[in-house]
């Protein structure tokens, strides 16, 4: 890949993984359009990056935000890469999750990237290879207690990515699905991180995740799950889900203790 010829719209640029991706791409010479909702944080990030980059202040979870983004990208020459990275987490028992939170998780993590991709598809550079990278999660392949809405959104994003990849297989647009495992960023609540520690769950840094995404682009892989044994669990869950059911049932008391701690503090 000729990185210096890439112009990339990165959504959720000021989040933990977003910032790491921005630094990794900018260091390779990619021109970035950094999207987020906080202008001050976007400007601060842009100032730290090598090269000349733009910021785009908009809330992609709203109709007006999607319109603002698509209008801005209409006048962006050589637009060749879209990274749908923006997302929010969820860590709660479904029965104590509000309808508002449910709508926010599904809209931000699934509906918004679908609609944004739909709007921007006609604008991607068709003369050379272009890229759409959807940042999902290992929980887009393995259902996990206490994160039913988050899993639903990431399962959906994985299915969308796979279908769109096949839909565009005869074009110059390459669609990829990138699935990190647990990452040390603010998307995870303190309770979720404490649970990961209690369960012995491996947690990656945002920089490690960004490097894995760069490697995926270099290698031209359509799908990537970050980390072992997570890659193995994904395969087992796909072929023999009852095995994973039993393994996670043993962890359920610990998971529920942290879920309901989170619920009590929210009430």
N, C-alpha and C positions, 0 to 999 in steps of 0.2 A: 504493500500500500504506500502511495505517495502522500504522506501525512501533510506536507506543506500545501497541498492542493485541496485539502478538506476544509469545508466550512460547516460547523456543527452547531445545531441548536441543542443545548443541554437543559432539560427541565429539572427543577429542584436543585439548582446549582449551589445553593448555600447550605444545603444539608451536609451531613458528615460524609457520606459517600459521594455526593455531588461535588463537593470541594475537592476531594481526592481525585476524582475523574477529571475535573477541570485542570488541575495541576499536571496530571499525567499527560493529557492531550496537548496542553499548551507547551509543555516541554518538548514535544515532538513537532511543533510548528503548526498545529491545527488552529485555525481561526474559529473563535467561539462566540456564540450568542448565548449569554448566560441568563436564563429565565428564573424568576422567583417573585415573591410578593413583597420583599423588603428592599427598597432601593439602596439604603445605607449599606446593608450587608453585601449586596451585589457589587456596589462600587468598591467596597473594601477588598472583595475577592479579586475583582478585575485588576486592581492596583498591584496585587501581589504576583500576578501572572506575567511571564515573559510574552512579548508580542502585543498586538493591538486587537482588543476585543470589545464587544458591545454588551450592553445589559438590556434586558427586556423585562420591565416590571408589569406583571399581570398575574391574575389568579386563574389558572387553567381549569379550576373546578367550577367556573361560572361561564355562562354563555358570552358575557361581555369580554371576559378574559380570553376565551378561545378566539373571539373575533379580533381582539387586539393583537394576539400573537400571529394569526394568519395574515392580517394586514401588514404587519411589520415584516414578515417573511416574504411577502410578495415582492418587496423591493430589495431583497437580499440576493445579490448575484452569487452564482455557483454554490447554492445551498445543496449539500451533498450528504449530510449525516444528521439524523434525528435520534437522540438518546432520550427515551421516555424513562426518566429516573425518579421524578417526583412521586412521593408516596407517604402515607401515614401508617402508623401501627395501631394495633388493638390488642389489649390483654385483659380480658374480662369474661365472666360467664355469660352466655348468651341471654339468659333470663334477666340479667341485670344490666343489659346493654340497651340504651335508648334507641328509638327509631331514628333520631337525629344522627347519632353516632354511626348507626348502621348505614344510613344514606351517605354520610360523609366518607366512610371507608370505601364503599363500593364506587362512589362517584370519583373520588380522587385517584384510587389505585387502578380502576378498570375503565369506567365510562370515559373519563377525561382523556387518557392516552389513546383510546379508540377513536374518539371524535377528533382529537388533535391530529392523529395520523391520517384520518380521512381527509381533513382539510388540507394537509400539507403534501399529500402524495403527488398532486399535480405539479407542485413547485420543485420537487427534487430533480436534480440534474440527471436527465435521461441520456446524455451523450457519453457518460462514463459511469463506472460502478458507484452506486450510492448505497447508503446503509440506514436501516432502521434497527435500533437496538432497544429492546424492551427489558428493563431491569425488574426481574421478578424476585423469587426467593425459593430456597429449598422447600419452604412451606407451600409452594405452588405445586408440589408433587406429593407431599406428605401432610395429611390432616393432623392438626395438633390441638389438643384440648386447650381452651381458653383463648384461642385465636381463630375461631370459626369464621368470622367475617373477613379477617385478613387472609386466611387460607382461601376462602371463596373468591376473593378479588384476585389473588395471585394464580390460583388454578385457572380462572377465567383469562387472565393475561397470557398464561402459557398456551392455552387453547387458541386464543386470538393470534398469537405469534406464529404458531404452527400452521394455522389455516392461511394466514396472510403470506407466509413464506411459500406455500404451495400455490397460492393464487398468483403470485408475482414471479414464479420460477422461470418464466420465459422472458423476463425483463432484466434490466441492469440493476434493479433494486434488490439488495440482499437483506433479508429479515432475520434477525438473531434474537434468541432468548437467553438471558444471562441470569443465573440464579445463585446469589450469594447465600452462605449460611449465616448464622448469627454474627452480627457485626457490632462493634463497640461505638454506637452513635446514639444521638438523642432520640431517635425514633423508638428506642426501647425504654420503657419505664424502669425506674429503680427496682421495682418488684420483679420485672422480667429478667433483668440482669442478675439479681440475687438468685432467682430460680435457676438460671443457667449455671451459676457457680455451684449451687447445691446439687444439681444433676450432673455436673462435670461436663457440661456442653462446651465444645470448642467455640471460641469467639475470636473472630478475625479483626484486625485493624482495618480502617477505611482505606489506607494506602495499599494494603495487601489485596483488597477487593478490586481497587482501581487497576492494579497491575494485572490481575486475572482478566479483567475486561479488555485491556490492551492486548494481552496475549490471545484472547479469543478472536479479536479483530485481525491480528497478524496471521493467525492460523486459518481464518475463514470458516470457523466452526459455527454451525447453525444453532447449536444448543450447548450450554455449559453449566454444570453444577459445580460450585466451588467447594472443595474440601473432601477429605476422606475421614471417617466412613460415610459421610452424607451421601456421596455418589452411590455407594453400595446400598444404603437404605432406600434410596429412590428406586433403584432397580428391583429390590426385594418387594417394596411396597406396590410396585406396578404389577409384579408377577404373582406374589403371594402375600396379599395385604393382611391376612390373618396372623402371619408371623409378627408383623409390626404391631398389630392390634395387641397381641399378648405382651410384647416388649414394652409398649407405652402404658399398658394397664398397670404394670408394676410401678411406674413412675407417677401414676395419677394422684395418689395421696399428696405427694410433694407439690405437684402442679396445682392441685385445688387449694392447698394451703396458701400459696402465693396469689392465686386468682382471687380468693375471697378476702385476703388481706387488702388487695388492690381495690376490691369492691367496697369494703368498709371505709377505707380512707376517702373514697369518692362520694360516699353518702353524707 
